[in-house]
């Protein structure tokens, strides 16, 4: 997963984001346990996400098929925008979701390709 994150920050591959995805990143980075690990201030997190968004393809999400986890619906809605988009996430329920078969590889699968 570290290679995927490094690639995101270095703009080594096309990255699609939506407002909801950026909000999720901000919320995750603000969690106390995560914030202790990265040690960034809220202003530094905002700069980091702004930089990420500048290198990304900003898309307006559309209504996609139901996600296996309702909390991940914003990701399915982003995937519904373009058929070539992929979600790299290790969540087994998402990896096995039939409507998105082949579009949600695990980070491990990508590192071996």
Order of alpha helices (4+ residues) and beta strands (2+ residues): alpha-beta-alpha-alpha-alpha-beta-alpha-alpha-alpha
